[in-house]
C-alpha cells in the first residue's frame, strides 16, 4: 500500500485584484508531498477553518489557512491543505488535531 500524498495550494489577493473580483496569483506550494512536509507550510498561520466555514470538521476536502496581510505589499495570502480522496475519517481527525496544535 502506498503512502498518502497531500497537496497545498495558495492564492494571493491584492487591493487591485480584489477590485476586479479576482486573485493576483494562485498555484501549488506542493502537489504531491508527504504529510510531514505539507503541514510545515502552516506553522505560522493566524486563522484556521475548513471549507464548510464552521471550524475544523471531519469530512471536509480541505482546510483553509488565512495568513493575513503581508506587511510590505499589503497582499493577503490564503493557503489550502488538500486531503487525499482515499484518506480515512480517523486519519483526517488526527491530521486536523496535529495542525490545530501547531
N, C-alpha and C positions, 0 to 999 in steps of 0.2 A: 504494500500500500504506500502511495506517495504522500509526502508531507503537504499540509495545507499551504497555499501561497496567497498572499494578501496584496492588495493594491491601495495606493494612497494617491489621491488626485487633489488638485488645488484650483482655486480661481482667485484672481486679484481684481478688486474694484477700485477705480479712482473716481474723483469727482466728475471728470469728463465722461468716463464710460457710464457712470450712473445716470448722468443727464440724458444719455441715449438709451437707457434701459438695458445695458449690456455689461459685460465684463471686459477689462483691459486685456487680461491674459488668462488662459486655462490650460491645464495639462496634467501630466502624471509626475509625481515625485518618484514613485516606483510603481511598476506594473506587475511584478512577479517576485515578491520578496517574502522571506520567512517572517514569521511573527516578530521575532527578536529585533529585526531591522525596522519593520513597519511601525512598531509602537514608539521607536525613538524619535519619530517626527512630531510627537505630541507632548513632549516633556514640559514645554513652557507655554501651554495653552491657557487661555483665560476663561473661556466659556465652553461647555461641552453639552451637546444634546443630540438625540437621534433624529432620523429623518421624519419620525412621527410628530416631532415638536413637543412631545410630552415628557421629555427627560430620557434617560437611558432605559430602554426596554428590550427584552428578548424578542426576536422576530424581525427586527429592522434589518435592512440590507446594508446600511452604512451608518457610521457615526459622523457627526459634523462638528468641526472644531473651528471656532471663530478666534483668530489670533489677535484681533484688534487692529488699531491703526499703526502703521509704520511711521515713526517719528519724523523722519526727514522728507518723505514723499507724500504722506497723508493717505497712502493707499491702504486698503483693508484686504487682508488675506484670509481665506477660508480654506481649510483642508478637510478632506473626506476620506475616512478609513473604510474601505470596502471589504465586507466579509465574503469569503468564497461561498459559492452556492451549495457546496457539499458539507458545510460545517454543521455540527450538531448544536442543538439549543444549549446543552450543558457546556460545551466549549465556548459558545458565544457568551454565555453568562460569565465564565471565568475571564475571558478577554475584557469584557466590559468592566469587571471589578479591577482587573490589572490596570487598565487605562485610567479609571476614575481615581485610583490611589496613587498615581504618579505625581 
